[in-house]
Amino acid sequence: MAHWIDSNEKLMLALQKLQTVDVLALDTEFIRTNTFYPKIALIQISDGNDCWLIDVLGISDFTGLKTLLEDSSNTLIFHACAEDLEVLDHALNIVPTGIFDTQLAASLLNIGQSLGYAALVKKLFDIELDKQETRSDWLARPLTARQLDYAEVDVIYLHRLFAVLQQHLAEIGRVGWLTEELDALHCLVEGRKVNDNYYHRFKSAWKLEHSSLRILKRLCDWREAVARDQNKPRGHIIKDNSIFEIARRAPTVLAQLNGIDDLHPGLIKRYGLDILDQIAKASVDVFPPSLSKPLSKGETLVLRSMRDALIVVADEEGIPPGTLFTKKELELVLRASMGSKDQWPERYIVGWRGPLVKPVLEKVLVESCV
């Protein structure tokens, strides 16, 4: 049974019931299309039988909910919770603890890599779920009957998934693995609050001179601050390709901004002087470290050998390769072995991956004479 909660009074009554339950299933509905930060609209909570649909737009006091969700003695079941954690933190200053993520658990059990909620329910229980309302307008009021049904369904099977996945993890001794993955997830979500290395995402940034590279970094940092302050997507401020071209050209007057792709006159009028100011300030910035060139053909072959060796390990351990390693991490290991300032990912040295990954990669690197 679903209960619609759209006032402080109704939420208080719901929390009186929920405070007696130590395992809760959670999900959120939000929109993130034309804003930097997600706009939360709905929080769904289930005790395994009933479901409470909390209308965030109709409530002003979330103190009791914060207390409930931050109580480490409770278990909170999510599926793919990274964005849920981000929106709860930003919108309501709620940082849930005691999390069990069914998507992460499924990956550690080799049920699927990044498997969606509906796909996991289908795989384990052979139940088809209707997911057509995923992209609907959750900020609209009133919500449609289909939206309400969808919202309820999004948490209704989480307790069943929890019971099955938790048991299987315990049977093969991987409960600790999940704990490590959840700790890393919290760090990832926390790290999204600061993004001072966005310039690393530009594939051709390694080609830039030092002076242009520090312009690129400063412009990325400036845009990040503006996007957060105005709550707009980065691309609505200035697109990546425009920023890169500005850094390459290093203009000193407004007229030199003309003709840069996607930098139309309106943007130049709005941000042109700010851009020139950032370029001028970049001239006294500390030079950022040079970015690595793409791997050579021979180095790429070594990277492929590293990947193939770990695919064998993943198959032996019964986990998806993508759960064990990423290509980006392997490249860091390879570059570190070639004497760069890059370092091995910490999770390849300590934790459950260490004994599986480190000796295998070291063997490949030695045999490749890197």
FENCOR-V689514 format. One line per field, one symbol per residue. ss: DSSP state (A for helix, B for strand, O for the rest). burial: I if it has 16 or more other ideal C-beta (glycine too) atoms within 10 Angstrom, else O. A space follows every 10 residues. Layout:
ss->???
burial->???
This chain:
ss->OBBBBOOAAA AAAAAAAAOO OOBBBBBBBB BOOOOOOOBB BBBBBBOOOO BBBBBAAAOO OOAAAAAAAO OOOOBBBBOO OAAAAAAAAA AAOOOOOOBB BAAAAAAAOO OOOOOOAAAA AAAAAOOOOO OOOOOOOOOO OOOOAAAAAA AAAAAAOAAA AAAAAAAAAA AOOOAAAAAA AAAAAAAAAA AOOOOOOAAA AOOOAAAOOA AAAAAAAAAA AAAAAAAAAA OOOAAAAOOA AAAAAAAAAO OOOAAAAOOO OOOOAAAAAA AAAAAAAAAA AAOOOOOOOO OOOOOOAAAA AAAAAAAAAA AAAAAAAOOO AAAAOOAAAA AAAAAAAOOO OOOOOAAAOO OOOAAAAAAA AAAAAAAOOO
burial->OIOOIIOOOI IOOIIOOIOO IOIIIIIIII IOOOOIOIII IIIIIIIIOI IIIIIIOOIO OIOIIIOIIO OOOIIIIIII IIOIIIIIII IIOIOIOIII IIIIIIIIIO IOOOIOIIII IOOIOOOOIO OOIOOOOIOO OOIOOOIIOI IIIIIIIIII IIOIIIOOIO OOOIOOIIOI IIOOIIOOIO OOOOOOOIIO OIOOIOOIOO OIIIIIIIII IIIIOIIOOO OOOIOOIIII OIIIIIIIOO IOOOOOIOOI OOIOOOIIOO IIOOIIOIIO OIOOOOOIOO IIOOOOOOIO OIIOIIOOII OOIIOOOOII IOIIIOOOII IIIIIIIOOO OOOIIOIIOO IIIOOIIOOI IOOIIOOIOI
